Amino acid sequence: MRKIKTLKKNYEFRNVLSKGKFFIGKQITIYISKNELNTNIIGIAISNKTCNAVRRNHIKRLIRENYKLVKNDLKKGYNIVFLWNKKDLVENASFEIIKKDFNFLLKKAQLL
C-alpha cells in the first residue's frame, strides 16, 4: 500500500491557507492551492481546543480514509488542507457524514 504524501511543516500549511481557495462544509473546510508536482499533497489540522488527542487522531484517520477512497479520481497537482470545523461537535464525527461532506466539497472545488 502506498503512503499518502502529507504537508508537514508549518510554512507549508501557511502557504496553502494564505494563498489557496477555500470551500466550507458542515464539518470540514478545505483549502486548495496548486503545486508544481504531479501528485496531491494533503494536510489535516484539528485544533487542540476542539477535543483531546484520541478524538483528534480518530477524526484524522476518518479524513485520511475518505481521501484514500477518492484519491484516484481527483485531479493531480494540488496541495489540499483539511480543517475540522470547531463549532461542530466531535461526537457527530462518523465515516458516512464525513464522506458526504468530503464528496460535496471536492465536487464544489471541481477536483472530482
C-alpha positions in Angstrom: 0.0 0.0 0.0 1.3 3.4 -1.0 1.7 6.1 1.6 -0.1 9.4 1.2 2.1 12.4 0.8 1.4 15.0 3.5 2.3 18.5 4.4 4.5 18.5 7.5 6.0 22.0 8.0 4.2 25.0 9.4 5.2 27.2 6.4 3.7 24.6 4.0 0.4 24.9 5.8 0.6 28.7 5.9 1.2 28.9 2.2 -1.9 26.8 1.4 -4.0 28.7 3.9 -3.0 32.1 2.8 -2.8 31.6 -1.0 -5.3 28.9 -1.6 -9.0 28.9 -2.3 -11.3 27.6 0.4 -14.6 25.7 0.5 -16.6 25.4 3.6 -18.8 22.3 4.5 -20.7 21.3 7.6 -17.8 19.6 9.4 -14.8 20.2 7.1 -13.2 23.2 5.5 -10.8 22.6 2.6 -8.1 24.9 1.3 -6.6 24.1 -2.1 -3.6 25.6 -3.9 -1.7 24.4 -7.0 1.7 22.8 -6.8 4.3 22.0 -9.5 4.2 18.3 -8.7 2.2 15.6 -10.4 0.7 14.4 -7.1 -1.6 15.7 -4.5 -0.2 16.5 -1.1 -2.6 16.7 1.9 -2.6 18.2 5.3 -5.0 17.7 8.2 -5.4 20.2 11.0 -7.6 20.0 14.1 -7.4 22.5 16.9 -6.2 21.4 20.3 -9.2 23.2 21.8 -11.7 21.0 19.9 -11.1 17.8 21.8 -8.4 15.5 23.3 -5.7 13.8 21.3 -7.5 10.5 21.0 -10.5 12.0 19.3 -8.4 14.3 17.1 -6.5 11.3 15.8 -9.7 9.4 15.2 -11.0 12.3 13.1 -7.7 12.4 11.2 -8.0 8.7 10.5 -11.5 9.1 9.2 -10.5 12.0 6.9 -7.4 10.1 5.6 -9.5 7.0 4.9 -12.1 9.1 2.9 -9.2 10.7 1.0 -7.9 7.2 0.1 -11.2 6.2 -1.4 -11.4 9.2 -3.8 -7.6 9.8 -4.3 -7.5 8.1 -7.7 -10.5 10.2 -9.0 -9.0 13.5 -8.1 -7.2 15.9 -10.4 -3.4 15.9 -9.7 -1.1 18.7 -8.8 -2.7 20.3 -5.7 -2.0 20.9 -2.1 -5.1 20.2 0.0 -5.5 21.1 3.7 -8.5 19.8 5.6 -9.6 21.7 8.7 -12.2 20.5 11.2 -14.9 23.0 12.0 -14.6 23.9 15.6 -18.3 24.7 16.0 -19.3 21.1 15.1 -19.3 18.6 17.9 -16.7 15.9 17.6 -19.2 13.3 18.8 -21.0 13.8 15.4 -18.0 12.6 13.5 -18.8 9.4 11.7 -17.4 7.9 8.5 -20.6 8.4 6.5 -21.2 12.0 7.5 -17.6 12.9 6.7 -17.8 11.1 3.4 -20.9 13.1 2.3 -19.2 16.4 3.3 -16.0 15.3 1.7 -17.6 14.5 -1.7 -19.7 17.7 -1.6 -16.6 19.9 -1.1 -14.5 18.1 -3.7 -17.2 18.5 -6.3 -17.7 22.1 -5.3 -13.9 22.7 -5.7 -14.1 20.9 -9.1 -11.4 18.4 -8.1 -13.6 15.3 -8.8 
